[in-house]
Amino acid sequence: MEQFLQQVINGISLGSIYALVALGYTMVYGIINLINFAHCDIYMIGAYVGYYCMTFLGLGVFASLVISMAACVVIGVAIEKIAYKPLRNSPRITVLITAIGVSLFLEYVTMFFMKANVRSYPPLTGILAENINLGSIFISMKQILIVVITIVLVVLLQIIVRHTKLGKAMRAVSLDKDAAELMGINVNNTISFTFALGSALAGAAGVLVGIYYNSINPLMGVIPGLKAFVAAVFGGIGLIPGAFIGGYFIGAVEVFVAGYGNSMYRDAVVFAILIVILIVKPAGLLGKNTREKV
């Protein structure tokens, strides 16, 4: 029983990171039907920004988190303006190939400047370095920090989406872009704002994973990014609650497979779940099947 509870705690910590990244995928898809594969590399850049803030500027976790989110907002909006906006009316396959190209560009530009070496975050100090032991159950303050920050960010996201003009514009554009434009909504600004929100969450996830695993590298976003995409599809891509639920589900699956089976199989199981979901319920857990005219 204690081992089970320990795995649940580990799954919640890992699932929080997947949930933050999955939210970025699902918001962009909900607005313009684009799988932004460069999103996982914005998460990587966020980890590097946080690393430099903490290592060379001597900033604390929260200041580094805010700066990383701000930097990722700038990068995310720039990518949308430069790479995606000119292709707004192009076939989906064109935009998808562009997204893959942007992803590779970010990875290898980062590798050129930062080198391929693995870098370690500085150790946390004070209360964040402490641990809680409940019998044989181990909870680190880092895990608590990750969960708390994730919940705060998701609550803020829901407030923005549900109770602000920009949030209402996002929902209108996701339902019918042409009708929203006729009603006076600036579609281009709304799309850019969506990229900004998603990129900020990815930047936060990058810092949190750097703190949690204490190592970063230029290719660190590839596999976690794909798993976050699986989480978004599992919950229902385009749906914010679905991405949140999917992130925690995938995190739990991964740690339980590693804890009770073989850690070498955890990636295979996650991607097997994607195949099953696409076969059984392509719309995802919370999604509804819709007909599309062709």
C-alpha positions, 0 to 999 in steps of 0.5 A: 500500500505504501509503495502504491501511495508513493507512486501516486505522489510521483505520478502527480508530480510528473503529471503536473509537468505534462499537464502544463505542456499539454495545455499549450498543445490543446489551446493552439489546436482549439484555435487554429487546428494546428499541432504545434510540435515546436511547443516542446522546444519552447519548453526546453528553452524555458528550462535553459532560461530558468537555468541561467537565471538561477545559476548566473544571475543568482535569482530564486525559483519564483523570479526565474519562473516568471522570467522564463515564462516571459521569455517563452511568451516572446519566443512563442509569439515570434514563432506564430508571427514569422512561421505560422501566420503567413501560412494561415490559409495553407493546407494543414500538411504545409503548416504541420511540416513547418511546425516540425521544421521550427522544432528542429530549428530551435533544437539545433540552434540551442545546441549550437549556442549551448552545446550538447552538454547536460547542465544541472540546475543549482541545488535548492536551499532553505525550505525547498530543499527539505523533505517530508517522510510519512513512514516509508512515503517520501515527499519532497518540497520540490514535488509540492512546489510543482503541484502548487505552481501547476494548480495556480497556473491552471486556475489563472488560465481558467480565469483568463479564458472564462472571465476576460474579453480576450478569453471570450475572444479565444472561445469565439474564434475556436468555435467559428473564426469567420463569425468571430471576425464579423463580430469585430474580434481581432482574430490575429491578436487572439491567435497570438494571445493563445500562443503567448498563454501556451508558451508561458505554461511551457516555460513554467514547465521547463523550469519545474522539470529542471528543478525536479530532475536537475538536468537539462539538454537541447533535446530534452523536449522531444519525448516529454513533448510527445507524451504531453501531446498524447495527454492532450489527445487522451483528454480531448485535444482542443479542450482545456480540462481534457489536457489537464486530466490527460496530463495527470493520467499519462504521468500516473501511467508512466510511474506505475509502469516504471514502479511495478513493471520495467522502466524501459517499457514506460514510453512504449506503454504511453504511445500504445495508449495513443494508438488505442485512443485513436482507434477506440475514441479518436475525440478523446475522453471529453471530446465529442465526435463531429462530422466534417464536410469535405 
